[in-house]
Amino acid sequence: MRDSADSRHAAIHREIAAALAGLVPADPTIPPHPYLRRHLAEHAAEGNVLDDEHVPPALLAWETSSEVRRLLATDDDRSDGRQWLHAWAMLEPFARQADPVSRLTSLRLSHYAAASLPQAQAQQTAPPQTFNATPVTPLWSHYASPVPAWTATPSDVTSLAAVKSANGKATAIAAGDKAGTLRILRLDGSLAHAPIEVHRGAISHLMPLRGGLIITAGTDGCVAAVDAVHGQLIRKVIVCRERTWVSSLTAYQPTGQLPLLLAAFSDGHVVAFDPGRFQTHTLALPELQDSSAVMCSVQMPDGHTCLLFTQRDTVNCFDGHTVSLHSRHPARVRALLPMPQAGQYAVADEDGHVSLYDLTATPVDTAPIATARHAAPVTNLLVTSLDQQSALVSAAGDGTLRLWQIPSLKPIEGSLPAHTAPVTAMTHLYGAGQRLFTAGADRIVRSWPVDRQTFARAPKAWNHITASALSPAPTRLLAAARASRIVVWDLATNRHRTLLKGRKVTALAWPRQHGRLLLAAALSDNSIVCADLVTKRQTGPVLRGHFLPINALVSLSAARGELLASGSADGRVCVWDLQTGNMLEDFGHHKLSVRCLATHQSGGRALLASGGSDGAVRIWDVDGLRQIGRTIRCDQDIINDLAFVSWHDGGLLIASAGQDGTLKLWDVETGRRADELTLNDGELGAVTALRLPQERTALAVAGKTSIHLWDATADRHLLRIVTGAPLRTLKTVPDPDGAASSILLASGEAGSMAFRLHHDQL
């Protein structure tokens, strides 16, 4: 009877989904009815018809439920007829604040990228003709779609915890970041309340208690309490020690007493307080000798509790009366965790060792029950459940997760590449299916099903693009260095060739010599070579002079002829004569690494700009081989990229993209700031300028998750293209097919893409 009722229920939803899909306008620029935006995907999922036919691509740019990725995750076995849905699921967490045209544009590029991957199916659904209304046309892509994110945050997440209701059920996820802000997130990744400012430093620890209470601890040396159900800070300071940080927070129940919470501070003090009235209690606790000590309490078989704490590479046990050494480790201990089995605990160190110990074993300081090895320093440990058995999860500094059997610590399947940066926090949800939540220094929180399939068929690791360059008009050649080789793609014919195999490349540029286009490559031995596209061989002399890696190359034309400029981690900017191999000038004025170069040529004047890790920008006269004007102190932390901007009043500006997330415009002649833009998309990795009709100037800026197009002349936002991954290169050249468009190259850790940008649609 139950199966029959479920079948009728699904049939009703199928009919509703089919009827509603017919009401979606074919033109995606027309907003569908609010009910369709909010509920169509859910009806399709309930009717087991969640696909591109029942949730048309034209709807996705307007979809407001933010649940497509969650609905798809509940039915992982199906993959047919969902190309647009899967493309949208990749972007959904990053596109919440984007306007419909930006969403539509991002969706089109994401779908094109997925269809262009080597492992993609041969037969792909052609994009609807109505998507031609978007202001971009994809030309070429070798870009990996990002692993779906559960949510993205403006700051690094440093702690995670599941919010527990009065009956112990997890109802939300609490995320603390390095700015001291706590966010309470619904299970779909959306904010349940306004962010709560709790600490003046990073929130290093979160401890959930029943009833929705969260105890927080931070690097400001304070412990606080938050009501996660109502999103309110209920006790700003439970305990605080000035000029310290909280190194550990744990629950502890002394024999014959009520449960308490312990906070360990970097000065060695351990403070006990109760989780009800938040009053401190006097306990005979050991004084810690390690400023980064980690604590946990372990329930013993006889019912009493032992408190474990670390002293660099040792784990010590306090039984309520005396302290004893229990285990030694090859490196500093980073994580300590009680096991489900009474008297047992897991420990992980900076060398990647994961070990399991038994406090009941004799003699003390005995060998571990089992030992395993993670490939990188372990940052977190967590006990979860797999196949109704306890399992141990370890997270590491290389962004990977490993799953281990308990107590053997045998690996379960493979290593899961969860993040592109170190994993900073973990938590999990119990229920019908275990879900693991991980946060990384990439400012992304992801949700993973805890099953063998997830760890066995991990997302394919992508070979990071180490350098890329787009040739000047009229040719359309894209060079990308990846996996110790350079691949040059002809965007017009989609054909490619390989150059300089077996050489690791750090920067690329397209210089000319006697009218012939060459490809210049900076190699890992700090030299520069040029390759001939016809012969596919190295040509001309090797350029040597830098003693640290070269981060940037640019070609430029000057009165002396065709030149090449290089910027290196040795803090120098060098100008080279390609024909002779001579270094014409060595500008060694940067105090730290030179990270970017930009050129401008107009009216017989050749300018070169350099920026770097010292936060300074310098402008050089290439013909006179001297600096122009004063050094610009940008106050943006590291300068990641530069672009010259021709201003509407005839002046010349330089745009600087900063690590602090700001874009600033500076007058080249005076060095004064002309404008500033904050994009709220994390660190800015790249910037480039292009000319629009009616003498307008636009800037394309790459943030942590998107490309932002900004009309610098009118000071207004034009378009946001969601990429889901950071970019390190943005370059634009005029479109040889006409003046009404430009070609934009975008490259980053996930690969490269090139697309035509239509000026009249911006």
Rosetta blueprint (number, residue, H / E / L):
1 M L
2 R H
3 D H
4 S H
5 A H
6 D H
7 S H
8 R H
9 H H
10 A H
11 A H
12 I H
13 H H
14 R H
15 E H
16 I H
17 A H
18 A H
19 A H
20 L H
21 A H
22 G L
23 L L
24 V L
25 P L
26 A L
27 D L
28 P L
29 T L
30 I L
31 P L
32 P L
33 H L
34 P H
35 Y H
36 L H
37 R H
38 R H
39 H H
40 L H
41 A H
42 E H
43 H H
44 A H
45 A H
46 E H
47 G L
48 N L
49 V L
50 L L
51 D L
52 D L
53 E L
54 H L
55 V L
56 P L
57 P H
58 A H
59 L H
60 L H
61 A L
62 W L
63 E L
64 T L
65 S L
66 S L
67 E L
68 V H
69 R H
70 R H
71 L H
72 L H
73 A H
74 T L
75 D L
76 D L
77 D L
78 R L
79 S L
80 D L
81 G L
82 R L
83 Q H
84 W H
85 L H
86 H H
87 A H
88 W H
89 A H
90 M H
91 L H
92 E H
93 P H
94 F H
95 A L
96 R L
97 Q L
98 A L
99 D L
100 P H
101 V H
102 S H
103 R H
104 L H
105 T H
106 S H
107 L H
108 R H
109 L H
110 S H
111 H H
112 Y H
113 A H
114 A H
115 A H
116 S H
117 L L
118 P L
119 Q L
120 A L
121 Q L
122 A L
123 Q L
124 Q L
125 T L
126 A L
127 P L
128 P L
129 Q H
130 T H
131 F H
132 N H
133 A H
134 T L
135 P L
136 V E
137 T E
138 P E
139 L E
140 W E
141 S E
142 H E
143 Y E
144 A L
145 S L
146 P L
147 V L
148 P L
149 A L
150 W L
151 T E
152 A E
153 T L
154 P L
155 S L
156 D L
157 V E
158 T E
159 S E
160 L E
161 A E
162 A E
163 V E
164 K E
165 S L
166 A L
167 N L
168 G L
169 K L
170 A E
171 T E
172 A E
173 I E
174 A E
175 A E
176 G E
177 D E
178 K L
179 A L
180 G L
181 T E
182 L E
183 R E
184 I E
185 L E
186 R L
187 L L
188 D L
189 G L
190 S L
191 L E
192 A L
193 H L
194 A L
195 P L
196 I E
197 E E
198 V L
199 H L
200 R L
201 G L
202 A L
203 I E
204 S E
205 H E
206 L E
207 M E
208 P E
209 L E
210 R L
211 G L
212 G L
213 L E
214 I E
215 I E
216 T E
217 A E
218 G E
219 T L
220 D L
221 G L
222 C E
223 V E
224 A E
225 A E
226 V E
227 D E
228 A L
229 V L
230 H L
231 G L
232 Q E
233 L E
234 I E
235 R E
236 K E
237 V E
238 I E
239 V E
240 C E
241 R L
242 E L
243 R L
244 T L
245 W L
246 V E
247 S E
248 S E
249 L E
250 T E
251 A E
252 Y E
253 Q L
254 P L
255 T L
256 G L
257 Q L
258 L L
259 P L
260 L E
261 L E
262 L E
263 A E
264 A E
265 F E
266 S L
267 D L
268 G L
269 H L
270 V E
271 V E
272 A E
273 F E
274 D L
275 P L
276 G L
277 R L
278 F L
279 Q L
280 T E
281 H E
282 T L
283 L L
284 A L
285 L L
286 P L
287 E L
288 L L
289 Q L
290 D L
291 S L
292 S L
293 A L
294 V L
295 M E
296 C E
297 S E
298 V E
299 Q E
300 M L
301 P L
302 D L
303 G L
304 H L
305 T E
306 C E
307 L E
308 L E
309 F E
310 T E
311 Q E
312 R L
313 D L
314 T E
315 V E
316 N E
317 C E
318 F E
319 D L
320 G L
321 H L
322 T L
323 V E
324 S E
325 L E
326 H E
327 S E
328 R E
329 H L
330 P L
331 A L
332 R L
333 V E
334 R E
335 A E
336 L E
337 L E
338 P E
339 M L
340 P L
341 Q L
342 A L
343 G L
344 Q E
345 Y E
346 A E
347 V E
348 A E
349 D E
350 E L
351 D L
352 G L
353 H E
354 V E
355 S E
356 L E
357 Y E
358 D E
359 L L
360 T L
361 A L
362 T L
363 P L
364 V L
365 D L
366 T L
367 A L
368 P L
369 I L
370 A E
371 T E
372 A E
373 R E
374 H L
375 A L
376 A L
377 P L
378 V E
379 T E
380 N E
381 L E
382 L E
383 V E
384 T E
385 S E
386 L E
387 D L
388 Q L
389 Q E
390 S E
391 A E
392 L E
393 V E
394 S E
395 A E
396 A E
397 G L
398 D L
399 G L
400 T E
401 L E
402 R E
403 L E
404 W E
405 Q E
406 I L
407 P L
408 S L
409 L L
410 K L
411 P E
412 I L
413 E L
414 G L
415 S L
416 L E
417 P E
418 A L
419 H L
420 T L
421 A L
422 P L
423 V E
424 T E
425 A E
426 M E
427 T E
428 H E
429 L E
430 Y L
431 G L
432 A L
433 G L
434 Q L
435 R E
436 L E
437 F E
438 T E
439 A E
440 G E
441 A L
442 D L
443 R L
444 I E
445 V E
446 R E
447 S E
448 W E
449 P E
450 V L
451 D L
452 R H
453 Q H
454 T H
455 F H
456 A H
457 R L
458 A L
459 P L
460 K L
461 A L
462 W L
463 N L
464 H L
465 I L
466 T L
467 A E
468 S E
469 A E
470 L E
471 S L
472 P L
473 A L
474 P L
475 T L
476 R L
477 L E
478 L E
479 A E
480 A E
481 A E
482 R L
483 A L
484 S L
485 R L
486 I E
487 V E
488 V E
489 W E
490 D E
491 L L
492 A L
493 T L
494 N L
495 R E
496 H E
497 R E
498 T E
499 L E
500 L L
501 K L
502 G L
503 R L
504 K L
505 V E
506 T E
507 A E
508 L E
509 A E
510 W L
511 P L
512 R E
513 Q E
514 H L
515 G L
516 R E
517 L E
518 L E
519 L E
520 A E
521 A E
522 A E
523 L E
524 S L
525 D L
526 N L
527 S L
528 I E
529 V E
530 C E
531 A E
532 D E
533 L L
534 V L
535 T L
536 K L
537 R E
538 Q E
539 T E
540 G E
541 P E
542 V E
543 L E
544 R L
545 G L
546 H L
547 F L
548 L L
549 P L
550 I E
551 N E
552 A E
553 L E
554 V E
555 S E
556 L E
557 S E
558 A E
559 A L
560 R L
561 G E
562 E E
563 L E
564 L E
565 A E
566 S E
567 G E
568 S E
569 A L
570 D L
571 G L
572 R L
573 V E
574 C E
575 V E
576 W E
577 D E
578 L L
579 Q L
580 T L
581 G L
582 N L
583 M E
584 L E
585 E E
586 D E
587 F E
588 G L
589 H L
590 H L
591 K L
592 L L
593 S L
594 V E
595 R E
596 C E
597 L E
598 A E
599 T E
600 H E
601 Q E
602 S E
603 G L
604 G L
605 R E
606 A E
607 L E
608 L E
609 A E
610 S E
611 G E
612 G E
613 S L
614 D L
615 G L
616 A E
617 V E
618 R E
619 I E
620 W E
621 D E
622 V L
623 D L
624 G L
625 L L
626 R E
627 Q E
628 I E
629 G E
630 R E
631 T E
632 I E
633 R E
634 C L
635 D L
636 Q L
637 D L
638 I L
639 I E
640 N E
641 D E
642 L E
643 A E
644 F E
645 V E
646 S E
647 W L
648 H L
649 D L
650 G L
651 G L
652 L E
653 L E
654 I E
655 A E
656 S E
657 A E
658 G E
659 Q L
660 D L
661 G L
662 T E
663 L E
664 K E
665 L E
666 W E
667 D E
668 V L
669 E L
670 T L
671 G L
672 R L
673 R E
674 A E
675 D E
676 E E
677 L E
678 T E
679 L L
680 N L
681 D L
682 G L
683 E L
684 L L
685 G L
686 A E
687 V E
688 T E
689 A E
690 L E
691 R E
692 L E
693 P L
694 Q L
695 E L
696 R E
697 T E
698 A E
699 L E
700 A E
701 V E
702 A E
703 G L
704 K L
705 T L
706 S E
707 I E
708 H E
709 L E
710 W E
711 D E
712 A L
713 T L
714 A L
715 D L
716 R E
717 H E
718 L E
719 L E
720 R E
721 I E
722 V E
723 T L
724 G L
725 A L
726 P L
727 L E
728 R E
729 T E
730 L E
731 K E
732 T E
733 V E
734 P E
735 D L
736 P L
737 D L
738 G L
739 A L
740 A L
741 S E
742 S E
743 I E
744 L E
745 L E
746 A E
747 S E
748 G E
749 E L
750 A L
751 G E
752 S E
753 M E
754 A E
755 F E
756 R E
757 L E
758 H E
759 H H
760 D H
761 Q H
762 L L
